[in-house]
Amino acid sequence: MQKITPCLWFNFNAEEAVQYYLSIFESGRILEESRYGDAIPELEGKILTMRFELEGQVLLALNGGPQFPFSEAISLFVDCETQSEVDHYWDRLCAGGSPGRCGWLKDKFGLSWQIVPRSLVTMLQDDDTQRSARVMRAMMAMSKIEVGELEKAYDNNLIK
């Protein structure tokens, strides 16, 4: 069991959110559920928490109510190998939510995600600062990350 598990506070729609995430990621499962007891009669028997796993990462979904909505102060980073993978996660997670800049989006539950191709990180870490700066400028103009456009900026100096 991992020592630190992110806890995601939902407005009484944790079950829906967990099922949604499980439908998007190839590898995932519900590990355990707990339910409200009789201490809060109006919630008795309803889901309190769901511990679940996505791609090997364990998360906890809590049905806590409307008091604490998500913010961009925390996001889930999805490491993608290909543009096809970027497209899959971007399109599915953004559905009903809202796109942001530089690979960030909010899903329909308000949770922030970063959908990032591994090649972007590699290009940004290049020792050639002019190449990495061109990639950074190209990325800053994007919503969903487009690997082909980043590669053009990296290789061909097309971005000024």
Secondary structure, 3 states (H helix, E strand, C coil): CCCCCCEEEECCCHHHHHHHHHHHCCCEEEEEEEECCCCCHHHCCCEEEEEEEECCEEEEEEECCCCCCCCCCCEEEEEECCHHHHHHHHHHHHCCCEECCCCEEECCCCCEEEEEEHHHHHHHCCCCHHHHHHHHHHHHCCCCCCHHHHHHHHHHCCCC
